[in-house]
């Protein structure tokens, strides 16, 4: 019973003696094991395309699309077209068919209502400002008239 316990403590001691960050395979600070793609690329390093990809990185998608379009364009440019050239249909003459109907005249404009309606859904402004101005003007005019009346009479 003593032998398995010593083996376990030896394994624990070996793990604890390793430098911090590389004790376990999945740590936040340590490096992760290579993915399947990375392992396969390392195996195929002698392939020139794989070597170029490892040296320069993977090509962007638009470059792959552009290369594919370029090869398709070159392929179609080399092959002469099998179809005869298309001849456009003749344009119709003015007297070929029934006479088109004249366009309808525009509809008359609706008369504007004389009532004041707001042009939006918002609440209309209150007119208390104009009422206040009118009241102040009337009071000032009355005070001036009273002053002039008392001075003159």
C-alpha positions in Angstrom: 0.0 0.0 0.0 3.0 2.2 0.5 4.2 1.8 -3.1 1.2 3.4 -4.9 1.2 6.3 -2.5 4.8 7.0 -3.2 4.2 6.9 -6.9 1.4 9.4 -6.6 3.5 11.7 -4.5 6.3 11.4 -7.0 4.0 12.4 -9.8 2.7 15.3 -7.8 6.2 16.4 -6.9 7.2 16.2 -10.7 4.2 18.4 -11.6 4.9 20.9 -8.8 8.6 21.1 -9.8 7.8 22.1 -13.3 8.0 25.9 -14.0 4.8 27.9 -13.6 2.7 28.1 -16.7 3.7 24.7 -18.1 2.4 22.5 -15.3 -0.8 21.5 -17.0 -1.8 21.2 -20.7 -4.7 23.7 -20.5 -3.7 26.7 -18.6 -4.6 30.3 -19.2 -1.0 31.4 -19.4 0.5 28.4 -21.1 0.6 27.6 -24.8 -2.2 25.4 -26.2 -1.5 22.2 -28.0 -1.4 22.6 -31.8 -4.7 22.1 -33.7 -5.2 19.4 -36.2 -4.6 21.8 -39.1 -1.3 22.9 -37.6 -0.2 19.4 -37.1 -1.0 18.5 -40.7 0.7 21.6 -42.0 3.9 20.7 -40.0 3.8 17.2 -41.6 3.5 18.7 -45.1 6.2 21.3 -44.7 8.2 20.0 -47.6 5.2 20.9 -50.0 6.1 24.3 -51.6 2.5 25.7 -51.2 2.5 24.7 -47.5 5.9 26.2 -47.0 4.8 29.5 -48.7 1.6 29.5 -46.5 3.6 29.0 -43.3 6.1 31.7 -44.3 3.6 34.3 -45.6 0.3 33.3 -44.0 -3.0 32.3 -45.6 -4.3 34.3 -48.6 -7.4 36.5 -48.0 -10.6 35.3 -49.5 -10.8 38.1 -52.1 -7.5 37.0 -53.6 -8.8 33.5 -54.1 -11.9 34.8 -55.8 -9.9 37.2 -58.0 -7.6 34.3 -59.1 -10.6 32.1 -59.9 -12.2 34.8 -61.9 -9.0 35.5 -63.8 -8.6 31.9 -64.8 -12.2 31.7 -65.9 -11.8 34.8 -67.9 -8.7 33.5 -69.6 -10.4 30.2 -70.3 -13.4 31.9 -71.9 -11.2 34.3 -73.9 -9.2 31.4 -75.4 -12.2 29.4 -76.5 -14.1 30.8 -79.4 -17.8 31.0 -78.8 -19.8 28.2 -80.4 -23.0 30.2 -80.7 -23.6 32.4 -83.7 -23.7 36.1 -82.9 -27.1 37.3 -81.7 -28.9 39.6 -84.1 -31.0 42.3 -82.3 -34.7 42.4 -83.0 -35.9 45.3 -85.2 -37.5 48.2 -83.4 -41.3 48.5 -83.9 -42.5 51.1 -86.4 -44.9 53.8 -85.1 -47.8 52.4 -87.1 -47.2 48.7 -86.2 -49.8 48.3 -83.5 -52.8 50.0 -81.9 -52.5 53.6 -81.1 -51.5 54.2 -77.5 -54.0 55.9 -75.2 -53.2 59.5 -74.3 -52.1 60.0 -70.7 -54.8 61.0 -68.2 -54.8 64.6 -67.1 -53.5 65.3 -63.6 -56.0 65.3 -60.9 -57.1 68.8 -59.6 -55.6 70.0 -56.4 -57.8 69.9 -53.4 -58.6 73.3 -52.0 -56.9 74.2 -48.7 -59.2 74.4 -45.7 -59.5 77.8 -44.2 -59.4 76.4 -40.7 -56.0 76.3 -39.0 -55.0 72.7 -38.7 -51.7 71.6 -37.3 -49.5 69.8 -39.9 -48.2 67.3 -37.5 -49.4 65.1 -34.6 -47.9 67.4 -32.0 -49.9 69.6 -29.6 -50.3 73.1 -31.1 -48.5 75.9 -29.3 -50.4 77.9 -26.7 -51.1 81.6 -27.4 -50.4 82.7 -23.8 -47.4 84.7 -25.0 -49.4 86.9 -27.3 -52.1 87.4 -24.6 -49.4 88.4 -22.1 -47.9 90.9 -24.6 -51.3 92.4 -25.3 -52.2 92.7 -21.6 -48.8 94.4 -20.9 -49.2 96.8 -23.8 -52.7 97.7 -22.7 -51.6 98.3 -19.1 -48.7 100.5 -20.2 -50.9 102.5 -22.6 -53.4 103.0 -19.8 -50.7 104.2 -17.3 -49.3 106.6 -19.9 -52.8 108.0 -20.7 -53.5 108.4 -16.9 -50.2 110.2 -16.4 -50.8 112.5 -19.4 -54.4 113.2 -18.2 -53.3 114.2 -14.7 -50.5 116.4 -16.0 -52.7 118.2 -18.5 -55.8 118.6 -16.3 
